[in-house]
């Protein structure tokens, strides 16, 4: 389980988010602003990448996102009516609420990463295991190294074609260092 995200960090993130993105539904702006003004509610809000299987959740999307504009889930019920979710927030401030924000490059956003938590309700078979994560990281590292090696070899060839001895020697030395490091 991940550490609890402080309310102050959630407030900072929501303010940052609202300044930078336009939402598909104006009611979503109201909901996020309402959360900002109610710390008890924000204490029970958890931002996650995937809200499926959560007992109470919202999906909010920006205008430049391909996703649905808004959804509210509670138990087996689902609605696109943002006002119903707003009333549910007001009536049940002590219940946990999971929010999925759909916006461009969310997975690479450090601001979002600072408040994002894992969905504790996601079945184990749908979660990425530590072993799979390490395999993916190793594959990425190997791909990046291979790409760098290919690019360096291309530049060595270009130096040869241009008869640029000095550049050839520098690039060859870099290539040799890279091959030694690889072995």
PEPECOR-V897308 format. One record per pair of residues at least 24 apart in sequence whose ideal C-beta (glycine too) atoms are under 10 Angstrom apart, sorted by the first residue. I is the first residue (numbers start at 1). GAP is how many residues later the second one is. Records with the same first field share a line. If there is no record, write none. Layout:
# PEPECOR-V897308
I->GAP + GAP
This chain:
# PEPECOR-V897308
1->116 + 117 + 119
2->44 + 46 + 114 + 115 + 116 + 118
3->114
4->39 + 42 + 113
5->37 + 38 + 40 + 41 + 42 + 109 + 110 + 111 + 112
6->36 + 37 + 108 + 109
7->28 + 32 + 33 + 34 + 35 + 36 + 37 + 38
8->31 + 34
9->33 + 102 + 105 + 106
10->25 + 26 + 29 + 32 + 33 + 35 + 36 + 37 + 89 + 104 + 105
11->24 + 25 + 26 + 28 + 31 + 104
12->99 + 102 + 103
13->34 + 88 + 96 + 98 + 99 + 100 + 101 + 102 + 103
14->28 + 31 + 33 + 85 + 87 + 101
16->93 + 95 + 96 + 98 + 99
17->30 + 43 + 45 + 84 + 86 + 89 + 92 + 94 + 95 + 98
20->42 + 83 + 89 + 91
21->39 + 40 + 41 + 42 + 43 + 44 + 80 + 82 + 83
22->40 + 41 + 42 + 81
23->37 + 38 + 39 + 40 + 42 + 46 + 47 + 59 + 78 + 79 + 80
24->36 + 37 + 38 + 39 + 40 + 41 + 43 + 44 + 45 + 46 + 78
25->35 + 36 + 38 + 43 + 44 + 45 + 55 + 57
26->56
27->33 + 42 + 43 + 54 + 55 + 56 + 58 + 59
28->30 + 31 + 32 + 33 + 34 + 41 + 42 + 54 + 57 + 58 + 71 + 73
29->31 + 53
30->52 + 53 + 56
31->27 + 29 + 39 + 41 + 51 + 52 + 54 + 55 + 58 + 66 + 68
32->26 + 28 + 67 + 69
34->52 + 55 + 56
35->54 + 62 + 64
38->51 + 52 + 55
40->53 + 54
41->48 + 49 + 51 + 52 + 53 + 54 + 56
42->51 + 55
43->50 + 51 + 53
44->45 + 48 + 49 + 50 + 51 + 52 + 53 + 54
45->44 + 51 + 52 + 53 + 54 + 70 + 72
46->50 + 51 + 52 + 53 + 69 + 70 + 71 + 72 + 73 + 74
47->50 + 51 + 52 + 53 + 54 + 59 + 65 + 66 + 67 + 68 + 69 + 70
48->50 + 51 + 52 + 53 + 67 + 68 + 69 + 70 + 71 + 72 + 73 + 74
49->51 + 52 + 53 + 57 + 58 + 63 + 67 + 68 + 69 + 70 + 73
50->48 + 50 + 68 + 69 + 71 + 72 + 76 + 77
51->46 + 47 + 48 + 49 + 68 + 70 + 71
52->46 + 48 + 67 + 69 + 70 + 71 + 74
53->45 + 66 + 67 + 68 + 69 + 70 + 73
54->42 + 43 + 44 + 45 + 46 + 65 + 66 + 67 + 68
55->40 + 41 + 42 + 43 + 66
56->29 + 32 + 33 + 36 + 39 + 40 + 41 + 42
57->28 + 39 + 40 + 41 + 42 + 43 + 62 + 64
58->24 + 27 + 28 + 30 + 31 + 39 + 40 + 41 + 42 + 43
59->39 + 40 + 41 + 42 + 43
60->25 + 39 + 40 + 41 + 42 + 43
61->39 + 40 + 41 + 42
62->39 + 40 + 41 + 42 + 44
63->40
64->38 + 39 + 40
65->36 + 37 + 38 + 39 + 41
66->36 + 38
67->33 + 34 + 35 + 36
68->34
69->33
70->32
71->29
72->25
73->25 + 27
96->24
142->40
145->33 + 36 + 37
146->36
148->26 + 30
149->26 + 29 + 30 + 33
152->25 + 26 + 27
153->25
